[in-house]
Amino acid sequence: MFPLNANDFPSSAAALQRLLNESLRLIFDVATDPVTVRDASFPKLAEMDISLDDARLRPDPPRPPSISGETSPALEVGRLVLHATALSVGPAEIEFLLSARDVRLGQGKDSAGNIVLLVQKAEEGKIAIAVVSRDLEALIAKIARAEAGKHGVTISDLKLTLRSKSPRSLAAEVGLRAQKLFLSASLRITGQLDLDEQLNARISDLRCEGDGGMATLACGVLTPHLQKLDGREFPLMSLPLGEIQLRDVQLAVGDKLSVTAEFGAAS
């Protein structure tokens, strides 16, 4: 999804490039303008390249817009590439790549009347998302410490273990030590993550276990938060895929947790 923060559709490739750069700078801290547009005969574009290499997600970015009403054709792009290496999201660094050819972008409007571009069709393309497992562990630790700290519980020695169960499913275990005053206990939080064909991830079977009274107290603090997450789905990317159908979706575990998929226009 590409918000333009403008009520009127741009009249040239240069104007489109400017609006896209302005919008992305509201979301990401970048050293240089991330968007380069190469014109063919506007609204036909030869290429659109978006580079978020070494960018950082801002602490309080605007919420992704939701489109109200119908969409209409907007742009034809010969080649669309969105790539991010070492994209900082909190303590984690994410790698992302979307490349496609013969892309059609549609336009809609958000609740404020601003134009939002979305992918409607593409002949072929691929998507790849990856995060280093240690970075994911650090991100989970940050969230766990913030929530437990509200109840006077200190979290330490957090370790994340991931195990592949199928091409689109994995089991996760988080081991950690919880301490309150002079009492401490080792905890295990387990769960499962399943990925559907549209890159929506579903978390399920979340459990907190441990031995002793302190473990019971700590799990009592964590369980309500786990219950809120259990069964929830969340998109791995906020890019509406329109009529595009993903195929060969794969979830792989190793030094990195990676997701890959290919796509083409629906027949």
FIKOL-799485 format. One record per residue (C-alpha): x, y, z; residue number from 0; residue in three letters. Coordinates in steps of 0.02 Angstrom, whole numbers, m for minus. Layout:
<sites>
<site xx="X" yy="Y" zz="Z" seq="NUM" type="ALA"/>
...
</sites>
This chain:
<sites>
<site xx="0" yy="0" zz="0" seq="0" type="MET"/>
<site xx="70" yy="168" zz="m51" seq="1" type="PHE"/>
<site xx="m13" yy="321" zz="30" seq="2" type="PRO"/>
<site xx="13" yy="485" zz="m63" seq="3" type="LEU"/>
<site xx="m55" yy="609" zz="66" seq="4" type="ASN"/>
<site xx="m135" yy="708" zz="m74" seq="5" type="ALA"/>
<site xx="m316" yy="728" zz="m131" seq="6" type="ASN"/>
<site xx="m274" yy="745" zz="m316" seq="7" type="ASP"/>
<site xx="m185" yy="616" zz="m423" seq="8" type="PHE"/>
<site xx="m12" yy="674" zz="m479" seq="9" type="PRO"/>
<site xx="2" yy="736" zz="m658" seq="10" type="SER"/>
<site xx="177" yy="672" zz="m695" seq="11" type="SER"/>
<site xx="306" yy="542" zz="m645" seq="12" type="ALA"/>
<site xx="407" yy="677" zz="m557" seq="13" type="ALA"/>
<site xx="256" yy="730" zz="m453" seq="14" type="ALA"/>
<site xx="220" yy="549" zz="m410" seq="15" type="LEU"/>
<site xx="399" yy="521" zz="m354" seq="16" type="GLN"/>
<site xx="393" yy="676" zz="m244" seq="17" type="ARG"/>
<site xx="231" yy="624" zz="m159" seq="18" type="LEU"/>
<site xx="291" yy="447" zz="m128" seq="19" type="LEU"/>
<site xx="453" yy="509" zz="m52" seq="20" type="ASN"/>
<site xx="361" yy="630" zz="61" seq="21" type="GLU"/>
<site xx="242" yy="493" zz="120" seq="22" type="SER"/>
<site xx="379" yy="365" zz="154" seq="23" type="LEU"/>
<site xx="481" yy="492" zz="253" seq="24" type="ARG"/>
<site xx="335" yy="505" zz="374" seq="25" type="LEU"/>
<site xx="349" yy="318" zz="407" seq="26" type="ILE"/>
<site xx="536" yy="286" zz="393" seq="27" type="PHE"/>
<site xx="692" yy="380" zz="443" seq="28" type="ASP"/>
<site xx="797" yy="375" zz="283" seq="29" type="VAL"/>
<site xx="960" yy="458" zz="231" seq="30" type="ALA"/>
<site xx="906" yy="490" zz="51" seq="31" type="THR"/>
<site xx="744" yy="491" zz="m47" seq="32" type="ASP"/>
<site xx="692" yy="308" zz="m61" seq="33" type="PRO"/>
<site xx="588" yy="316" zz="m220" seq="34" type="VAL"/>
<site xx="649" yy="327" zz="m399" seq="35" type="THR"/>
<site xx="523" yy="330" zz="m541" seq="36" type="VAL"/>
<site xx="573" yy="308" zz="m723" seq="37" type="ARG"/>
<site xx="440" yy="371" zz="m842" seq="38" type="ASP"/>
<site xx="380" yy="289" zz="m1002" seq="39" type="ALA"/>
<site xx="225" yy="389" zz="m1047" seq="40" type="SER"/>
<site xx="135" yy="439" zz="m887" seq="41" type="PHE"/>
<site xx="31" yy="356" zz="m815" seq="42" type="PRO"/>
<site xx="135" yy="216" zz="m891" seq="43" type="LYS"/>
<site xx="301" yy="196" zz="m801" seq="44" type="LEU"/>
<site xx="454" yy="99" zz="m854" seq="45" type="ALA"/>
<site xx="509" yy="67" zz="m675" seq="46" type="GLU"/>
<site xx="475" yy="110" zz="m493" seq="47" type="MET"/>
<site xx="615" yy="72" zz="m370" seq="48" type="ASP"/>
<site xx="590" yy="93" zz="m182" seq="49" type="ILE"/>
<site xx="745" yy="70" zz="m74" seq="50" type="SER"/>
<site xx="729" yy="60" zz="115" seq="51" type="LEU"/>
<site xx="905" yy="m7" zz="141" seq="52" type="ASP"/>
<site xx="971" yy="47" zz="313" seq="53" type="ASP"/>
<site xx="809" yy="139" zz="349" seq="54" type="ALA"/>
<site xx="728" yy="143" zz="521" seq="55" type="ARG"/>
<site xx="543" yy="130" zz="560" seq="56" type="LEU"/>
<site xx="494" yy="286" zz="656" seq="57" type="ARG"/>
<site xx="441" yy="258" zz="839" seq="58" type="PRO"/>
<site xx="263" yy="318" zz="807" seq="59" type="ASP"/>
<site xx="228" yy="300" zz="621" seq="60" type="PRO"/>
<site xx="58" yy="342" zz="545" seq="61" type="PRO"/>
<site xx="m65" yy="199" zz="547" seq="62" type="ARG"/>
<site xx="m85" yy="109" zz="379" seq="63" type="PRO"/>
<site xx="m233" yy="191" zz="291" seq="64" type="PRO"/>
<site xx="m390" yy="95" zz="251" seq="65" type="SER"/>
<site xx="m473" yy="125" zz="83" seq="66" type="ILE"/>
<site xx="m656" yy="175" zz="83" seq="67" type="SER"/>
<site xx="m758" yy="155" zz="m75" seq="68" type="GLY"/>
<site xx="m711" yy="86" zz="m244" seq="69" type="GLU"/>
<site xx="m541" yy="84" zz="m327" seq="70" type="THR"/>
<site xx="m498" yy="130" zz="m505" seq="71" type="SER"/>
<site xx="m348" yy="100" zz="m621" seq="72" type="PRO"/>
<site xx="m204" yy="220" zz="m589" seq="73" type="ALA"/>
<site xx="m34" yy="165" zz="m655" seq="74" type="LEU"/>
<site xx="51" yy="34" zz="m763" seq="75" type="GLU"/>
<site xx="228" yy="m8" zz="m709" seq="76" type="VAL"/>
<site xx="346" yy="m112" zz="m814" seq="77" type="GLY"/>
<site xx="452" yy="m160" zz="m664" seq="78" type="ARG"/>
<site xx="416" yy="m131" zz="m479" seq="79" type="LEU"/>
<site xx="549" yy="m164" zz="m348" seq="80" type="VAL"/>
<site xx="538" yy="m132" zz="m161" seq="81" type="LEU"/>
<site xx="692" yy="m186" zz="m64" seq="82" type="HIS"/>
<site xx="752" yy="m164" zz="113" seq="83" type="ALA"/>
<site xx="914" yy="m228" zz="187" seq="84" type="THR"/>
<site xx="946" yy="m193" zz="372" seq="85" type="ALA"/>
<site xx="778" yy="m107" zz="395" seq="86" type="LEU"/>
<site xx="773" yy="m69" zz="581" seq="87" type="SER"/>
<site xx="610" yy="m108" zz="672" seq="88" type="VAL"/>
<site xx="645" yy="m81" zz="856" seq="89" type="GLY"/>
<site xx="791" yy="m195" zz="904" seq="90" type="PRO"/>
<site xx="767" yy="m305" zz="750" seq="91" type="ALA"/>
<site xx="833" yy="m285" zz="573" seq="92" type="GLU"/>
<site xx="721" yy="m348" zz="433" seq="93" type="ILE"/>
<site xx="760" yy="m393" zz="254" seq="94" type="GLU"/>
<site xx="621" yy="m371" zz="127" seq="95" type="PHE"/>
<site xx="608" yy="m390" zz="m61" seq="96" type="LEU"/>
<site xx="461" yy="m373" zz="m178" seq="97" type="LEU"/>
<site xx="494" yy="m375" zz="m364" seq="98" type="SER"/>
<site xx="367" yy="m389" zz="m504" seq="99" type="ALA"/>
<site xx="346" yy="m351" zz="m688" seq="100" type="ARG"/>
<site xx="198" yy="m283" zz="m787" seq="101" type="ASP"/>
<site xx="113" yy="m216" zz="m631" seq="102" type="VAL"/>
<site xx="m52" yy="m124" zz="m625" seq="103" type="ARG"/>
<site xx="m81" yy="m8" zz="m478" seq="104" type="LEU"/>
<site xx="m254" yy="51" zz="m430" seq="105" type="GLY"/>
<site xx="m304" yy="204" zz="m331" seq="106" type="GLN"/>
<site xx="m427" yy="226" zz="m191" seq="107" type="GLY"/>
<site xx="m455" yy="354" zz="m54" seq="108" type="LYS"/>
<site xx="m437" yy="344" zz="133" seq="109" type="ASP"/>
<site xx="m554" yy="422" zz="261" seq="110" type="SER"/>
<site xx="m468" yy="591" zz="241" seq="111" type="ALA"/>
<site xx="m490" yy="589" zz="52" seq="112" type="GLY"/>
<site xx="m306" yy="559" zz="17" seq="113" type="ASN"/>
<site xx="m255" yy="446" zz="m126" seq="114" type="ILE"/>
<site xx="m187" yy="273" zz="m87" seq="115" type="VAL"/>
<site xx="m106" yy="163" zz="m219" seq="116" type="LEU"/>
<site xx="m121" yy="m26" zz="m211" seq="117" type="LEU"/>
<site xx="m62" yy="m171" zz="m317" seq="118" type="VAL"/>
<site xx="m205" yy="m242" zz="m421" seq="119" type="GLN"/>
<site xx="m119" yy="m356" zz="m546" seq="120" type="LYS"/>
<site xx="53" yy="m416" zz="m595" seq="121" type="ALA"/>
<site xx="114" yy="m541" zz="m722" seq="122" type="GLU"/>
<site xx="242" yy="m619" zz="m607" seq="123" type="GLU"/>
<site xx="345" yy="m579" zz="m456" seq="124" type="GLY"/>
<site xx="417" yy="m636" zz="m292" seq="125" type="LYS"/>
<site xx="416" yy="m587" zz="m109" seq="126" type="ILE"/>
<site xx="548" yy="m624" zz="22" seq="127" type="ALA"/>
<site xx="547" yy="m572" zz="206" seq="128" type="ILE"/>
<site xx="681" yy="m620" zz="332" seq="129" type="ALA"/>
<site xx="734" yy="m578" zz="508" seq="130" type="VAL"/>
<site xx="885" yy="m643" zz="602" seq="131" type="VAL"/>
<site xx="825" yy="m759" zz="740" seq="132" type="SER"/>
<site xx="929" yy="m667" zz="871" seq="133" type="ARG"/>
<site xx="847" yy="m503" zz="822" seq="134" type="ASP"/>
<site xx="675" yy="m581" zz="839" seq="135" type="LEU"/>
<site xx="727" yy="m644" zz="1010" seq="136" type="GLU"/>
<site xx="780" yy="m467" zz="1059" seq="137" type="ALA"/>
<site xx="613" yy="m397" zz="1000" seq="138" type="LEU"/>
<site xx="516" yy="m524" zz="1102" seq="139" type="ILE"/>
<site xx="625" yy="m488" zz="1254" seq="140" type="ALA"/>
<site xx="590" yy="m301" zz="1239" seq="141" type="LYS"/>
<site xx="402" yy="m329" zz="1235" seq="142" type="ILE"/>
<site xx="406" yy="m457" zz="1377" seq="143" type="ALA"/>
<site xx="509" yy="m344" zz="1491" seq="144" type="ARG"/>
<site xx="394" yy="m196" zz="1460" seq="145" type="ALA"/>
<site xx="237" yy="m295" zz="1503" seq="146" type="GLU"/>
<site xx="311" yy="m387" zz="1652" seq="147" type="ALA"/>
<site xx="387" yy="m226" zz="1719" seq="148" type="GLY"/>
<site xx="213" yy="m153" zz="1742" seq="149" type="LYS"/>
<site xx="187" yy="m286" zz="1876" seq="150" type="HIS"/>
<site xx="357" yy="m272" zz="1958" seq="151" type="GLY"/>
<site xx="423" yy="m429" zz="1873" seq="152" type="VAL"/>
<site xx="597" yy="m428" zz="1796" seq="153" type="THR"/>
<site xx="631" yy="m536" zz="1643" seq="154" type="ILE"/>
<site xx="805" yy="m603" zz="1601" seq="155" type="SER"/>
<site xx="895" yy="m744" zz="1509" seq="156" type="ASP"/>
<site xx="764" yy="m750" zz="1371" seq="157" type="LEU"/>
<site xx="798" yy="m878" zz="1235" seq="158" type="LYS"/>
<site xx="693" yy="m911" zz="1080" seq="159" type="LEU"/>
<site xx="689" yy="m1083" zz="997" seq="160" type="THR"/>
<site xx="601" yy="m1109" zz="830" seq="161" type="LEU"/>
<site xx="564" yy="m1276" zz="749" seq="162" type="ARG"/>
<site xx="488" yy="m1304" zz="578" seq="163" type="SER"/>
<site xx="332" yy="m1414" zz="577" seq="164" type="LYS"/>
<site xx="282" yy="m1397" zz="394" seq="165" type="SER"/>
<site xx="319" yy="m1280" zz="247" seq="166" type="PRO"/>
<site xx="201" yy="m1151" zz="323" seq="167" type="ARG"/>
<site xx="201" yy="m1191" zz="509" seq="168" type="SER"/>
<site xx="325" yy="m1182" zz="652" seq="169" type="LEU"/>
<site xx="330" yy="m1217" zz="838" seq="170" type="ALA"/>
<site xx="405" yy="m1086" zz="953" seq="171" type="ALA"/>
<site xx="469" yy="m1096" zz="1132" seq="172" type="GLU"/>
<site xx="526" yy="m948" zz="1235" seq="173" type="VAL"/>
<site xx="626" yy="m990" zz="1390" seq="174" type="GLY"/>
<site xx="655" yy="m851" zz="1516" seq="175" type="LEU"/>
<site xx="687" yy="m812" zz="1698" seq="176" type="ARG"/>
<site xx="563" yy="m705" zz="1795" seq="177" type="ALA"/>
<site xx="606" yy="m620" zz="1959" seq="178" type="GLN"/>
<site xx="507" yy="m517" zz="2084" seq="179" type="LYS"/>
<site xx="597" yy="m453" zz="2237" seq="180" type="LEU"/>
<site xx="696" yy="m604" zz="2302" seq="181" type="PHE"/>
<site xx="593" yy="m737" zz="2212" seq="182" type="LEU"/>
<site xx="634" yy="m804" zz="2040" seq="183" type="SER"/>
<site xx="577" yy="m944" zz="1925" seq="184" type="ALA"/>
<site xx="612" yy="m1016" zz="1754" seq="185" type="SER"/>
<site xx="467" yy="m1008" zz="1630" seq="186" type="LEU"/>
<site xx="428" yy="m1086" zz="1462" seq="187" type="ARG"/>
<site xx="307" yy="m1004" zz="1342" seq="188" type="ILE"/>
<site xx="259" yy="m1113" zz="1195" seq="189" type="THR"/>
<site xx="151" yy="m1086" zz="1042" seq="190" type="GLY"/>
<site xx="127" yy="m1115" zz="857" seq="191" type="GLN"/>
<site xx="131" yy="m999" zz="706" seq="192" type="LEU"/>
<site xx="42" yy="m1041" zz="543" seq="193" type="ASP"/>
<site xx="55" yy="m942" zz="382" seq="194" type="LEU"/>
<site xx="m85" yy="m937" zz="252" seq="195" type="ASP"/>
<site xx="m72" yy="m908" zz="65" seq="196" type="GLU"/>
<site xx="m94" yy="m720" zz="82" seq="197" type="GLN"/>
<site xx="48" yy="m702" zz="209" seq="198" type="LEU"/>
<site xx="m66" yy="m686" zz="360" seq="199" type="ASN"/>
<site xx="13" yy="m763" zz="515" seq="200" type="ALA"/>
<site xx="m95" yy="m846" zz="649" seq="201" type="ARG"/>
<site xx="m31" yy="m876" zz="826" seq="202" type="ILE"/>
<site xx="m109" yy="m1018" zz="924" seq="203" type="SER"/>
<site xx="m87" yy="m1139" zz="1070" seq="204" type="ASP"/>
<site xx="2" yy="m1011" zz="1179" seq="205" type="LEU"/>
<site xx="45" yy="m1080" zz="1351" seq="206" type="ARG"/>
<site xx="149" yy="m1026" zz="1499" seq="207" type="CYS"/>
<site xx="226" yy="m1159" zz="1610" seq="208" type="GLU"/>
<site xx="349" yy="m1165" zz="1755" seq="209" type="GLY"/>
<site xx="381" yy="m1239" zz="1926" seq="210" type="ASP"/>
<site xx="350" yy="m1161" zz="2096" seq="211" type="GLY"/>
<site xx="249" yy="m1017" zz="2168" seq="212" type="GLY"/>
<site xx="347" yy="m882" zz="2078" seq="213" type="MET"/>
<site xx="315" yy="m969" zz="1911" seq="214" type="ALA"/>
<site xx="130" yy="m973" zz="1950" seq="215" type="THR"/>
<site xx="133" yy="m786" zz="1989" seq="216" type="LEU"/>
<site xx="230" yy="m742" zz="1832" seq="217" type="ALA"/>
<site xx="121" yy="m850" zz="1720" seq="218" type="CYS"/>
<site xx="m30" yy="m770" zz="1800" seq="219" type="GLY"/>
<site xx="36" yy="m601" zz="1743" seq="220" type="VAL"/>
<site xx="80" yy="m660" zz="1567" seq="221" type="LEU"/>
<site xx="m69" yy="m773" zz="1530" seq="222" type="THR"/>
<site xx="m198" yy="m634" zz="1502" seq="223" type="PRO"/>
<site xx="m82" yy="m557" zz="1372" seq="224" type="HIS"/>
<site xx="m54" yy="m726" zz="1291" seq="225" type="LEU"/>
<site xx="m242" yy="m756" zz="1284" seq="226" type="GLN"/>
<site xx="m265" yy="m592" zz="1190" seq="227" type="LYS"/>
<site xx="m139" yy="m651" zz="1060" seq="228" type="LEU"/>
<site xx="m199" yy="m831" zz="1047" seq="229" type="ASP"/>
<site xx="m293" yy="m859" zz="886" seq="230" type="GLY"/>
<site xx="m256" yy="m687" zz="816" seq="231" type="ARG"/>
<site xx="m203" yy="m660" zz="637" seq="232" type="GLU"/>
<site xx="m91" yy="m520" zz="578" seq="233" type="PHE"/>
<site xx="m22" yy="m478" zz="406" seq="234" type="PRO"/>
<site xx="165" yy="m492" zz="377" seq="235" type="LEU"/>
<site xx="153" yy="m346" zz="258" seq="236" type="MET"/>
<site xx="26" yy="m207" zz="232" seq="237" type="SER"/>
<site xx="21" yy="m226" zz="43" seq="238" type="LEU"/>
<site xx="m153" yy="m266" zz="m25" seq="239" type="PRO"/>
<site xx="m127" yy="m397" zz="m160" seq="240" type="LEU"/>
<site xx="m287" yy="m363" zz="m258" seq="241" type="GLY"/>
<site xx="m317" yy="m503" zz="m383" seq="242" type="GLU"/>
<site xx="m142" yy="m572" zz="m359" seq="243" type="ILE"/>
<site xx="m132" yy="m751" zz="m300" seq="244" type="GLN"/>
<site xx="22" yy="m807" zz="m204" seq="245" type="LEU"/>
<site xx="97" yy="m978" zz="m233" seq="246" type="ARG"/>
<site xx="239" yy="m1081" zz="m162" seq="247" type="ASP"/>
<site xx="228" yy="m993" zz="7" seq="248" type="VAL"/>
<site xx="370" yy="m1058" zz="115" seq="249" type="GLN"/>
<site xx="417" yy="m1027" zz="298" seq="250" type="LEU"/>
<site xx="596" yy="m1077" zz="339" seq="251" type="ALA"/>
<site xx="689" yy="m1081" zz="505" seq="252" type="VAL"/>
<site xx="877" yy="m1067" zz="530" seq="253" type="GLY"/>
<site xx="992" yy="m924" zz="576" seq="254" type="ASP"/>
<site xx="853" yy="m821" zz="499" seq="255" type="LYS"/>
<site xx="666" yy="m840" zz="500" seq="256" type="LEU"/>
<site xx="618" yy="m816" zz="318" seq="257" type="SER"/>
<site xx="461" yy="m813" zz="214" seq="258" type="VAL"/>
<site xx="460" yy="m827" zz="25" seq="259" type="THR"/>
<site xx="322" yy="m830" zz="m105" seq="260" type="ALA"/>
<site xx="294" yy="m809" zz="m290" seq="261" type="GLU"/>
<site xx="143" yy="m733" zz="m374" seq="262" type="PHE"/>
<site xx="58" yy="m695" zz="m539" seq="263" type="GLY"/>
<site xx="m108" yy="m626" zz="m597" seq="264" type="ALA"/>
<site xx="m259" yy="m735" zz="m563" seq="265" type="ALA"/>
<site xx="m317" yy="m826" zz="m718" seq="266" type="SER"/>
</sites>
